[in-house]
Amino acid sequence: MSKERIVLGGGCFWCIEAVYKNVKGVLSAVNGYTGGVRANPSYENVCSGATGHAEIVDIAYDNDMIKLEDILDIFFAIHNPTTLNQQGADKGTQYRSVIYYAHDEEKGIIESSIEKHQKEWNEKIVTEVSELGEVYPAEAYHQNYYNLNPMQGYCQVVIAPKLQKFMTKFPQMLS
């Protein structure tokens, strides 16, 4: 097994986490915060917009089972990378589309993926590509949110359609 890591932000972390927990080869998907100026921020701190953090999902995956390119294909299919600091009704810098890389090889793969997926959008992709800094896990009540709260309104109206889109478009990647 070749364990790798990628950190993605695509709006509310509950949505991204729900999808990647169902991807073959993903070992873990942990909701958290990164890209800001405050150590160990709380959800309330991040939602204030004052810390600069993004809601992210810290993904560990088996590179022998799934490639970074596949993970990014899913990412660009399940969120709108053309809206700045917003996904649907969720607005603020914490909801920005962002990919954090650990080394230059990853950065190159990410930039190639953005170029590839730009052809699918009329608007310009505004996904931020930044070097990975410290990642802070989100509070326990944010982890595995969709699976623990499937009947909650946000889960049914926002997360379920993204999960369905993933399952329809990438059936071969279902775990």
C-alpha positions, 0 to 999 in steps of 0.5 A: 500500500502506498499511502498519500494525502490530499486536502480539499475544500469545496464548500461545506465539508460535510458534502465533500466528506460524504462523497469521499467516504464512499470512494474505493481506495480512500482510507480516511476523510476527516473534516477540518480547517486549514489556510488561516492564521489562528491555531486550533480554530473552532467552527465558530471562529472559522464561520466568523470569517476572521481566521481565514481558514477554509472548511476542508476534508483531509483525505488519506488514500491508497495510491495503489488503488486510486490516483490523485487524478481520479480524486480530483475528477470527483472533486470537480464533478461534485462542487462548483469550482467557478464560484468564489467563496461560495457553494450554493447558499453557503457564502464566505471565504471558509467555503472557498474552492481550494486544493492544498498540495504537499509537494511540487509534483502534486501541484503539477497534477492539480494544475493539469486537472484544473486545465482539463476540467476548465473545458467543462465550465463556461466560467473560469475555475477559481479554485485556489491552489496553495501549499499545505500548512497546519490542518486542524481537525473539526469538532467531533460533531462535524465528523461523519456528519451525513452518515449520522444525520441522513434525515437532517434537512441540509443532508437531504437537500444539499448533500444527498444530490452530490452523493447521488451525482458521484454514484451515477458518474463514478460507479466504478469508484464506489467502495 
